[in-house]
Amino acid sequence: MTQEQGHSCGELPGGEARATISSGSATAKGCRVDITESIDGVPIRLTAERWLHIVENHDEVAGYYDEVLETVAGPDIIVPGYQGSLIAVRSHGKQRHLCVVYRKTSRTDGFIITAYFSRKIDRRKAIWKRA
């Protein structure tokens, strides 16, 4: 069972439609779902409910919806997270990095857990780096 199951879904801020670089967008059980692909081609979901959870806990990320999806699709580096999750990292200035934690549940599905900004990244732990 993924974290999205069993939760009611909220609306995106402003209720507006968003254009993203994601590979698709869908509605499941009345809930907006944007999908992007990880670097190895796995579709990674971001639901409206999950996005609301992210911005409630990390309000500095609120204006970065599209960038969160873009970070999964085109990170600068990927570092391991906890319990099998991955952290896609993309630089936003000299000492500011957008970190997106996601989990692949199979070769054909995954979901974003959270996103936040960090000043430091341990690049020695990188399991993938942009060429």
C-alpha positions in Angstrom: 0.0 0.0 0.0 1.4 3.4 -1.0 1.1 6.5 1.2 -1.5 8.0 -1.2 -4.0 5.2 -0.7 -6.7 5.7 1.8 -6.4 9.5 1.9 -8.8 12.1 0.6 -7.3 14.3 -1.9 -7.0 18.1 -1.6 -6.9 20.6 -4.4 -3.8 22.3 -5.8 -3.3 25.9 -4.5 -5.6 28.2 -6.4 -7.4 25.3 -8.1 -5.7 26.2 -11.4 -4.5 23.9 -14.1 -0.7 23.6 -14.3 1.5 23.0 -17.2 4.4 20.8 -16.3 7.2 19.0 -18.1 5.9 15.8 -16.7 5.2 12.9 -19.0 1.6 12.9 -18.1 -1.2 14.0 -15.9 -4.2 12.1 -14.7 -7.1 12.1 -12.3 -7.5 9.1 -10.0 -10.6 9.0 -7.7 -11.1 12.8 -8.2 -7.5 13.5 -7.3 -5.0 15.3 -9.7 -1.9 13.3 -10.3 1.1 14.6 -12.2 3.7 12.1 -13.4 7.3 12.6 -14.3 9.9 10.0 -15.1 13.0 9.2 -13.1 16.4 9.0 -14.9 15.9 5.3 -15.5 12.4 5.7 -17.0 10.2 4.8 -14.0 7.0 6.9 -13.8 7.0 8.9 -10.5 3.7 10.3 -9.2 3.0 13.5 -7.4 -0.6 13.7 -6.1 -2.3 16.9 -5.0 -2.7 15.4 -1.5 1.1 14.7 -1.3 1.9 18.2 -2.6 -0.3 19.8 0.1 1.5 17.6 2.7 4.9 18.8 1.4 4.1 22.5 1.4 2.5 22.3 4.9 5.8 20.9 6.2 8.2 22.8 3.9 6.5 26.1 3.0 9.7 27.3 1.3 9.0 24.8 -1.5 5.4 26.2 -2.2 6.3 28.0 -5.4 8.4 25.2 -6.8 5.8 22.6 -8.0 7.2 22.3 -11.5 10.8 22.3 -10.3 10.0 19.4 -8.0 8.9 17.3 -11.0 11.9 18.6 -13.0 14.3 17.6 -10.3 13.2 14.0 -10.4 13.4 13.9 -14.2 16.7 15.7 -14.5 18.7 15.8 -11.2 22.3 17.0 -10.8 22.9 14.0 -8.5 21.0 11.2 -6.7 21.9 10.1 -3.2 20.4 7.3 -1.3 17.6 8.1 1.2 16.2 6.0 4.0 14.6 2.6 3.6 15.1 2.3 -0.1 14.1 5.9 -1.1 16.2 8.0 -3.4 16.9 11.8 -3.1 17.1 13.6 -6.4 19.1 16.9 -6.0 19.3 19.9 -8.2 21.2 23.1 -7.5 19.4 26.4 -7.1 22.2 28.8 -6.6 25.6 28.3 -5.1 24.6 26.9 -1.7 20.9 26.0 -2.2 19.8 22.6 -3.4 16.3 21.3 -4.1 16.0 17.8 -2.7 13.1 15.5 -3.8 12.7 12.3 -1.9 11.0 9.6 -3.9 10.5 5.8 -3.9 10.2 3.4 -6.8 7.7 0.6 -5.9 8.3 -1.3 -9.2 9.8 -0.8 -12.6 6.6 0.9 -13.7 5.6 2.9 -10.6 6.9 5.3 -7.9 5.9 8.3 -5.9 7.3 11.5 -4.4 7.5 11.4 -0.6 8.7 15.0 0.2 10.8 17.9 -1.0 12.9 20.5 0.7 15.8 22.9 0.3 19.2 22.1 1.8 22.4 24.1 2.0 24.7 21.1 2.0 24.8 17.8 0.0 27.2 15.0 0.7 28.3 14.4 -2.9 30.5 11.5 -1.8 27.4 9.5 -1.3 26.1 10.1 -4.8 24.9 6.9 -6.6 24.3 8.8 -9.8 25.8 12.1 -11.2 25.0 14.1 -14.3 27.7 13.6 -16.9 
